Amino acid sequence: MLGDKSSPVAVLDDREDDLARACDQVEDLNLSVASFLLRGPKGIDLLLDEILQKGCGALISDHRLHPRGGVDFDGAQLVARANERGLPAILYSAYVEDDEATSIRTWRYGIPSIVKKGPGSADAIAHALRVAQEEATGKRSLERKGFVTPIRVVDVHDHVGRPTLDVTVTAWKPDVPVTIPIALLPPGFRVQSLALIGKVFLGEVNFYADHEADLFFHQLRSAPVPPPEWGAG
């Protein structure tokens, strides 16, 4: 059972003070905790191997791990990889709004839940862990299921040093631009160019999500070009 003596929750951060506070939040839920103060360099799978070897049944990770952690990945990528390997994992960050359209959205498909750091977040952590556990058994809520839909590029810009696109999602809110990292496009299109404006891609989007922050974009590819005769009057 998650959080018992044989299956603690791994809590990972690159700041000792933040790690202690996060552990306190988890302990308030009467869960067993295994704390990990990240000090790199360390590979993402090697780190997950260490967490699993300690018998942990879930992972809560900070997002911005580069400054002190000394690794070449961030918490969003770590959480996505953990869930891919069958370890229920959630993201716990003070920078949710700052990073949700860039480094977090890059990996959002593999992140069941995100909790903003702060006092009184224990209940949100408990709910997020339950969601992650359900997804680990193959049960995604409707809001977390991806369906193939057209995605149209409407703008290209630089978002705090990271190339991004504004896109519209036909099946979500077709008039509301959503910012995504250019890195989500197929390899041949990952060039910051105004020529991308107007291009249409297909990809899996969880368009039943209520909030923009919850949207993921998965397996984008070029949309088929309609035959010329389709435009004939």
N, C-alpha and C positions, 0 to 999 in steps of 0.2 A: 504493500500500500504506500502511496506517495507520502513522503514526509515522516515515515516511521523510522525506527533505529536502523533498519536494514536498507532503507531507501530514502536518504535525505534529499533535500532540494539543494542543488548547487547554485550558489550566488557568486557572480563574477563581476569584478570592477577593477579599474586601474588606479583608483584613489582609495586609500585606506579608510578615510573618514566616511566616504560615500558607501563603501562596502559594509562598514559597521552599521550604518543606518539602515541599509537594505536588509541586512541579516536580522536586525531588530524587527522590521516590518514582517518578515516571514515567521519569526519566532512568535510574534503576536497571534499568529494563526495556529499555534501549537504544532507547528511542523518542525521536524529535525532539519538542521542546516549544515551544509559543508561550504565553507567560504574559500574563494579563490582570488587572491590578489595577483593580478596579471603583471608579470614582468618578463617581457620578451627578450630576444626573438623566439618565436615558437610557431610551428605550423598549426593550421586550424584543426586538422584531423588528429594531430598529436595531442593538442589540448583537449579535444573531445574524448580521446582515448583515456586520458588521465581522469577526466570527470567520470566516465563510465566505469573505470577500474575501481573508483571509490564507491561504486554501487549506487550512484545518484539516480533518482527516478525522474528528475526534471531539472531544467536549467533556467535561471533568471540572469540575464546579462545586461550590463550597461552598453550603450551604443558607441560613444566616442572613446575608442580604446587606443588610438594612435599616440596621443601626447606622452603618456607615461607607460602605457602597456608595451610599446616598442614592437608592435606586430604590424603586418601589412594587410590586415583585415579589420573591419569594424564589427560592432555587436550585431548589426542587422544580418550581415553575412554569416556570422557565427550561429545565430539563432536559426536562420534558414537551413544551414547545413546540419545542425543538431536535429531539427525536425525531419529532415530528409533521411537521417540515420535512425530515426525512430525514437529519439530522446525528446519528449515534449519540452518545448522551450518558448520563452516569451522575452520581449524586449522591455527594459525598464530604463527610461531616459529622461533627462531634464531638457532635452533639445528636440522633443517630438515635432513641434511646429517648425523649427528651423530646418530640420533635415528630412521631413516627411516626403517632400517632392523630389529629393535627390538621392542621397545614399540609402535612405530607408526604403523608398519606393523601388529601388533597384532590386531589392530582395523581398518585397512585400508579399509576393505569392507564398513564400515559405514561412511567413510570420503570422501565426494565428491571432495574436493579440499584442497590443502595445500599451504599457502603463506609464503615465508620466510620474516622474519622481516627485516626492513631496510627503509631508506629514499626512497621516490618515489614508494612505493608499493601500493599506493591507487588504481591505475588502475587494478592491479592484484587482489586486494581485491574485487573490483566491479565485475570482471569477475567470481571470485570464488563464490561470493554470488549468482550470476545468476545461476551458475551450481547447487548450493545447492538447490535453489528454484525449479529448474526444476526436480531434483531428488525427492524432497518432493511431487511432483505431479505424481510421478511414471515414469518420463521420464529420463531414463539413456541413455547416448550416447553409441555407440557401444564400445568405449574404456573403458567404465565403466560397461559393462555387463559381468557377469561371465558365463563360459561354463565349463562343466565337462571335465577334461583332466587328463591323468596320470602325476604323480609327483614323480620323483625318487630321493631318498636321495643319495648324492655323498660324503658328508663329515659331520662330527660332530665336533663342537668346542665351545669354550667359548668366547662370544663376549662381552667384557667389563663387565664381571660378569654375563652375561645372556646366558644360554645355547641356542645355535642356530644350525641350519642345513644349509648346502648348498644343494640345490635341483636343478634339471633340469626339465623344463616344456616342454613336448613333442611338444605342439602346439604353443609355443612361439619361443624361440631360444634354441633348444635342446642341444646346446653345450655351453651355457652360464650359469654358476652356479648363483643361486639367493639365498641370505641369508634370512631365515625366522626364527622366534622364535620357539623353540621346543614346546612351549605352544599351537601352532596351531594344533599339532597332536592329534589324539584321545587319551583320558585319559590313556589307557593302554600302550601307547608308549612314554610318556613324561619323559623318563629316558635317561640321557646323556650317551649313550653307542655306541661303534663302531659297535655293532650288527645291528644298524639301517641302516648302509651303504648298499645300494643295494635294500632296501625295496621300494616297489612302493605303493603309495597311490593314491586315486582319490579325486578330489576336484574341486570346482569352481574357475577358474582363469580368469581374464579379459585379455586374451592373445592377444587381439587386441590393447592393450596399446603399445605405442611406447617406453616408457622408463621404466627401471627396477623399479625406484622409485614409479611408479604409479601402480605396480602390487599388487593385493590382493589375498589372499588364504583363501577360505571360505568352511566350512563344510568338512574338510578332513576326509576320512575314508579309511580303508584298501582296497586295490584292490583285487578282487577275484583271487585266486590261480588257474592257468590253470591246467586242468586235466593232469596227467602224460603222457597219450597217445598223447597229443599235441606235445610233444617233440620227439616222436618216428619217426625214419627215414623211 
